[in-house]
C-alpha cells in the first residue's frame, strides 16, 4: 500500500550514515577514532543524576503539565534572562524532549505550505529536512571564509528574501562550522528580520559551549523578543544527549501553540528528567564547568595536530566542539578529488572517521573548496592526538 507523499521530502541526519560505515569497518577488527558524531562521552554531572533518582523515588513518574513542570520553567526563564539579558517569564518557556522538536514545532507554528524559510548551509541538516517535509520552500544561505573562521554572506541573505519569506533559522555558535557572529552580523540579521517581518528560530544549542568571551543572543536585541523562538537544549552543557531534554523559549502566542502541540505529540516530557534538568540549572556547577574544561583541552589537542598538518587550513574556534578545516590541498596531495571519497580512504588508512561538508546540506553553486568536520567531544585527548597523528602521517605520506 502507498505511504504518504510527504515522506519523499523527509531527510535525515547524515552523520549517522558515517557512524554506520565506521562501525562496519570497526567490526572487521580495525581501530576506530570516532570524530564523526557530536556526542559527548563524559558523565552527566551528579547533581543531575542524583536529582533524577530522587524524583523517581518520590514518584515523579506519571503525567505532568504539557508545557513542563513549574520548577523547571521558572529555572529556565531565570537562567535565560541572566545569561542573555532578556525578560522572559515561565509562560514563555515550553519544555521539550530535546532540542530537535523545537525546530519542527517552530515551523509548524509559523510556516504555511509554500512559505519560504531561510536556513544556514552548511548547517544542521534537520533544518532543511523539516522545512521541506512540512511543505515549505527551503532557501539556503551561505557562509564565506574569513581569517577567524566564517561569516554569513549577508548580501546573499538579502537577495534571497521575497514576499513569500516567512522565517529565518539562525544558528550563532554554529554546527558544523563553529562560526560565531560578530555584534555587527547579529544586528544585521535582526534588522533584516524586522524590516521584512520575519520569524526567527535562534538555535542556541551551543550558547554555553565556549572557551573564551561571552555569548550573546539575537533575542535580546530591540524588537527581537517578540519574533524570536530560542532553541534551548540540555544536551551539550550538561552532557545529557541521551536524556532528551530541551525547551522552546518563545513569544507568548507561539509558546501557547507549542504547548498544545506537546499535548498532541508527547503529552509531556519525561516527568523525572525535568526535575533533573532543574537541578542542573540551580545546583552546584563544579562538574558542569569541568565538562567545558575537558572539551577545551580536547579542542586544543585536535587543533594542535590539524593546524600543523600539511594541506589543512583552519581557524581556532572559541565555541562548540567542532573543527571544520579546509582540506582541498590535502586532497590534491593524495590525488583524491571527491571529499566523501577522501573521508572513506582516510577511514580505511587510519581508522579516523569524520563527516564532510556534504553531510550538512547540498553544496551551493560556486563552492570550490573542500571541507570536513571533526567532532572532538567523544574522544579523550590521548586518542585525539593518536588518531589525528595517524591522519597527519597519512596525508603527508
N, C-alpha and C positions, 0 to 999 in steps of 0.2 A: 504494500500500500504506500502511496506517496506521502512524504513528510512535508512540513511547511516550507514554502518557497523561501522565506526569510533566512532559513538555515544556510543557504548558499552564500549569504553575506557575512556569516559569523567567522571571525578569525580566531586566533589563539595566541598564547604567549609562547613564542617560538624558542625561547631559551630552554624550554622543556624538551624540545627535539634534540638540542645539543646534549642535554642530560642523557637521553636515550643512547645516542652514539657513544658517549663517554662510558656509560655503563656496559654497553656491549663490548667495547674494547677492554675494559677492565675485567669483564667476565672471562676473557681469554688469558688472564694471568698477568696483564700489564699494570704497572703502577700508574694511577691517575692523579693529576693535580687539578682539582675542580675549580676553575676560575669562571665558570660559565653562569652559575645561578646565584642571584643576590640573596642567598640565605645567610644566616648567622649561626656559627657553631658554638657560640658562647651560651652559658647558662642564663636563664631568666633570673633576675635578682630575687633573693629570698624574700624580700618584703612583699613581692608579688605572689610567689608560690605559697607562702605561709597564709596570706590573706585568702587565697583561693581555698586552701584546705580548711580554714576556719569557716568560710562561707558554706562549704559543703557540709561540714559538721553541724552548722547551725540550721541546716535545712533549706538553704537558698538554692533549691534545685527545681523549682517549679516555674510557672509563667511569671513574668514581671511586665511593667509598662512597656509598650511597644517602642516608645521614644528613648527608653533607658531608665535605670534607677536614678532617683533624685541625687543621691550622694555622688554618683559619677558625673552626671550632667553639671552639677554645681562645680565639681572639681575641674572639669574640662573648661567651663566658662572662665573660672578664676585663673587657671593656668594660661589659657589662651590670651586673656587680657594682659596678664603680667608680662608675657613674652612678646606680645605683638603691639601693645598699646591700643587695644580695641576696647569696646564697651559691651560685649555680649553678656547675656544672661543665660540661665539654664534653658529658657524657652527657645533659644537659638540652636541648641545642641540636640542632635538626634544620633543616638548610639547605633553602630553598625557592626555586623560580623566581619570586620576587617575594613581595609581602605577601599578595595576594589568596588564594593557595592555602591560607594558614593558616586563613582563615575556613571554607572548605569542609571541610578536614580536621579542624578542631576539632569542627565539627558532626557529621561522620561518626563521630568518636571517642566523643562523649559523648551524642548525641541519638538516641533511637529514634523511629520514626514515631509521631505522636500526642503526643509530648512538646512542652511549651510552652517557648519561648525568648523572653526579653525583649530588646528592641533599641531603640536611640535613633531617634526620628523627630521632626524631620528628622535624617537621618543618611545614611551611605554606603549607597546602595541595594542593594548586593550582600548586605548582611546579610539583609534581608527576602527577597530572591530565593532565596538558598541555604537558608534555613530552610524555606521553603515547597516548594522543589524537592525537598528531601530528605525531605519528608513530615512535617515538624514544624509546629507551630502558632505563627505569629509574633504576638507581642503587643508593640505599640509603646508606649514610654513617652515622655513629652513633656518639653520644657523651657519654663520661664517667663522672660520678660524681667526683667532687673534693671538697675540703674544702670551696672553694669560689664560687662554682656553678657547671659548667660543662665545659668540654674541648672536642674538636674534637678528635676522635680516628684517629690520623694521620697514624698509621700503617695500619689500615683498609682502609683508603683512598688510600694509595699506592697500597694495594692489589687489589683494585677494578679497577685500571686503566689498560686498554688494548689498543691495536692498534685501536679499534673502538671508544674509548672515545673521545668525541669532545668538551665537555664543563663541567664546574663545577659551580653549583649555591652555592654561599657563602653568608650567612646571618650573618654578625657580628652584635652584639646587636640583639639577635635572638628571634623571636616569634616561639614557645611559652615559651622557657626555660630561656629567658633573659640572655643567655650566651654572654660574651664579650671576644673576642680573646686577648691573650697577644701579645706583639710585636713578640715574637718568633713564636707563632702559625700562625699569619698573614703572616709572612715572609716565613714560611714553605709551606703554601698554595700557595703563589706566586711562590715559587721555583718549586713546582710540576707543576703548570700551564705552566711555562716557559720551564721546562725540557721536558714536554710531549706535548707542543704546543697546549694548551687548551684555549678555550674562557672562560671567567669568567663573570657571572652575579653577581654583587655585590649589593645585596638587602640592601639598606641603609635607609629603611623606618623610622628607629628609631635612626638615626645618631645623632639627636639633642635632643632626649628624654633621657637625662641622668642627674643625680643628683650630681655627682662629677666626677672629672677627665676630660679627653679630648678625644673625638672620633677621630679615625684615619681611613683612607680609604686605602684599598689594591691598589686602582688605583694610589696612589701617590708613590708606591714603584717602583724602577728601573725596566723597561721592562714591566710594567703592564698597562699603559695607552692605549697602542696600542692593547691590547687584552681584555680589561675590559669594560663592559657596566654597568653604575651605574643606579640603580632604585631609583629615587627621587620621593617623594610624599609630598604634602602639607597637607595631612590628619591629621597627628599626631601633628606636631609642631604648626600648626595654627588652630587646631580643625575644620578641613574642610572635614570630612569624606564623607559627602553627596554632597559636591561641585564637586567632581570628577576632580581633577587637579593633575597632576604629570609630570614627564619627564624622558626620556632616555637620559643619557649623555654618549656619545659613541665615539669611533674612527670614523673618517670622513666616511669611507667606509660603516660602519654599520649605521651611522646616516642618510646617504642618502637613504639607503634601508628602514629604518623605516619611514622616511618621506614619501616615496612612498606608504608604507603600510597605513599610515594615510589617504592619498588621496583615497585609495581604500576602507578603512573601515569606517571612520567617516567624511571624508572631512577635518574637523578641530575640535579642541577642542573648546568648547563654548567661543565665542569671548569676551564677557564682563567679564567672570570669569578669563580670562587670565590677564586682567587689575587689577583685584582684587589680583591675586597672585603676580603680580609685586609690588603692593603697600605693600603687606605683607613683601616682601623681603627688600624693600628700605625704608619703613616708620617707624614710631615710634614703638619701640619694647616693650613698657611697658606692654601691655596686653598679648603679646606673652610670655614674661617672667613670667607673673602671672599664665599662664596655667601650666607651668612647676613647679612653686612653689606649686600650688594646688595639682598637681599629686604627688609631693614629700611627702606632708602631708598625702595623701591617701596611698601611699606605706608604710609609717611608721605606720599608723594605722593598715593596713592589716597585716604587718609583726609582729607588737606587739602582736596581738591576735594569729596568726597562730604559731608563734615561741614558744609560751607558751602552746600550745595545746598538750596534751599527745598523743604520737604516730605519730606526724607530725614532719618532719625534712625538713629544708630548709635553704639556704643561703640568705643573704640580697643583692639583685642585685642593681647595681648603674645605671641601664638603663632600657628602655622600660617601660611598665606599666602592667607587669605580674609577678605573683609569681607561681612557679612550684614545689610545695612541694612533697616529698616522703610521701605517706600515707599508706605504706604497714602495718606498725604496728597498725595504727588506724583501718584499715580494719579488721585486725585479731582480734582486741579487740571487734569489733562489730559483728564478726562472718560472715563477707562478704568476698568472695574470688574472686569476679569479679569487676573490677573497674567501669564499667558503671552501674552495679547494686548498687554500693556504691553511685554513683552520684544521681541515682534515689531515693534511700532511704533517702539520705540527703535532697533532694528537698522536699520530702513529709513530712519529720520530722521537717524541719527548714525553708523551703522556700528559702534556699540558692541554687542558680543554678550555676553550673560551668562545664567546659569541662574536659575531661580526656585525658590521653596520647593517647588513641586510636583515638581521633579526629584529630590527627596530623601525620597521616601516619601509615602504617601497622607495628605493633610491630616486631622488629627484633629478630632473634634467640639469645637466651641467656639472654634476658631481664627477670629478676626475681624480680624486684622492681616495685611498682605501683605508678604512679604519676598523679596529677591532675593540672589544670591550673586555676588560679583566675585572671581575668582582673579587676583591680580596677579603671579603667578610667571613669566608668559610674555611680559611686555612690558617694555621699558626705561622709565625714569622719564619721559622726554620724551613717549613715546607714551601713557603713563598719563595724564599731565596734559592732553595734547591731546585724547584720546578722551573722558575724563570731563568735560573742559571743554565739549566739544560736547554731551554728555548733559545737563550742568547748564543750558546755554543753552536746550536743547530743553524741558526740564522747566519752566523758569521763563518760557518764552515764552507 
